[in-house]
Amino acid sequence: MTNDDKTKGPGTRLAEAGRRPEWTGTPGAPGAVVNPPVWRASTHLYSSIAALKAGGKGQQDGDFYYGRRGAPTQWALAEALTGLEPGAAGTLLYPSGVAAIAGALLALVKPGDHVLMADNVYEPSRHIGTGLLAQFGVTTEFFDPLDLAGFADCFTPATRAVLFETPGSLTMEVPDIPAFAAIVREKGAVSLIDNTWASPLGFPALERGCDVAIMSLTKHVGGHSDVMMGSVSAGEELYGKLRRTYLQLGQVVSPDDAALALRGLRTLQVRLERSAASALKLAEWLAARPEVARVLCPMLPGAPGYETWARTFTGGCGLFSFILKGRDEAARTRFIDALDLFGIGFSWGGYESLVIPVDPAGARSATSWPPAGMDPADRLGVRLSIGLEDPADLVADLDRAFARMEAD
Ligand SMILES: *Cc1c(COP(=O)(O)O)cnc(C)c1O
């Protein structure tokens, strides 16, 4: 059954999702606890041979069978994610976001096929194309995610799948996904989108014309920097196909991790709203600084991608980048090392703020970095993930770090 329940708002759905009485209760006392407990299980027991034989039949989420097919903790999380994605028939849980992207692509292509990837996808996604898929006789080519007019010409008769990401990793371009996805459909291919940044709350990807919506749950669904996981959601037809490959690859996530992700999911909406609002304040502040050449935050009016974001998204998050004005590597290092409230580390979407230096040039092949129109001297980037700290404290921290950058 495909989810198109729009009668309740996302906050209500986040509170209710996955809490079926048979998953939260004990026999005879359904709904006895609020959250589905951690059902830690490899073996599922049958009462008789007849029950064992019957158990092998359905094998969908919700049917007890064997630990690799999950148990109520994982089913509850998958059901909750499906409930958030209008148009989804089901959700598969992978042990990381990268595993989700690789698993989805492997399910949809065969030797001889051609895959298109937006030039701004997460760098490990590129490596799936140039490494894993190439090993299986699938060729991958990259396209400019802002060149809608040239997109149709990128297809060959063998093009089966197109991977998008919006906004793009590090450089934050916002392609017009509904327009791109319509071309993918016309060409008879399947569109996948890495929707980690916005989640379905900020970008209901299937409703916007994509066929497969992927997220790294490690980021703001987990939300507390303590769990790795990925998800793939799709409508009825593709979900079955994706699930077959998923089962053949033997993918499963632990119930402990699923419980953590489910806990994070309950507060996703409030955390996203808060971190997006703080990010916007910081982006505005940075845009007025003399040390900054450009702020790459599509939620900021006037920034690159703002118009497309405002037209096609319903929300954002706390992740954005900015480019320093003509400073050198040593200056950027002084700036980042001087920050107190921003941890230096990969990943994002946690309750705590993070920073990393970014140099996208090496991960681009169909576009150039810095982009046309920017002074080539302005090329060193910084990516911020804004957490739940008070924005005034974060501004003060950035201010202090700029002073340190200029002092030495
Ligand atoms: C982090 C990230 C991933 C990969 O997720 P993992 O859970 O770390 O494997 C995929 N896409 C985007 C956009 C990411 O930021």
The ligand as an SDF file (V2000), in Angstrom:
LIG
                    3D

 15 15  0  0  0  0  0  0  0  0999 V2000
   27.2700   11.4800    4.6780 C   0  0  0  0  0  0  0  0  0  0  0  0
   26.5710   11.4350    3.3850 C   0  0  0  0  0  0  0  0  0  0  0  0
   26.3180   10.2120    2.7670 C   0  0  0  0  0  0  0  0  0  0  0  0
   26.8640    8.9150    3.2790 C   0  0  0  0  0  0  0  0  0  0  0  0
   26.3090    8.5150    4.4630 O   0  0  0  0  0  0  0  0  0  0  0  0
   27.0540    7.5190    5.4680 P   0  0  0  0  0  0  0  0  0  0  0  0
   25.9600    7.1470    6.3960 O   0  0  0  0  0  0  0  0  0  0  0  0
   28.1720    8.3000    6.0780 O   0  0  0  0  0  0  0  0  0  0  0  0
   27.5550    6.3630    4.6560 O   0  0  0  0  0  0  0  0  0  0  0  0
   25.6020   10.2160    1.5950 C   0  0  0  0  0  0  0  0  0  0  0  0
   25.1670   11.3600    1.0530 N   0  0  0  0  0  0  0  0  0  0  0  0
   25.3740   12.5400    1.6220 C   0  0  0  0  0  0  0  0  0  0  0  0
   24.8420   13.7670    0.9680 C   0  0  0  0  0  0  0  0  0  0  0  0
   26.0970   12.6310    2.8000 C   0  0  0  0  0  0  0  0  0  0  0  0
   26.3510   13.8260    3.3360 O   0  0  0  0  0  0  0  0  0  0  0  0
  1  2  1  0
  2  3  1  0
  2 14  2  0
  3  4  1  0
  3 10  2  0
  4  5  1  0
  5  6  1  0
  6  7  2  0
  6  8  1  0
  6  9  1  0
 10 11  1  0
 11 12  2  0
 12 13  1  0
 12 14  1  0
 14 15  1  0
M  END
$$$$
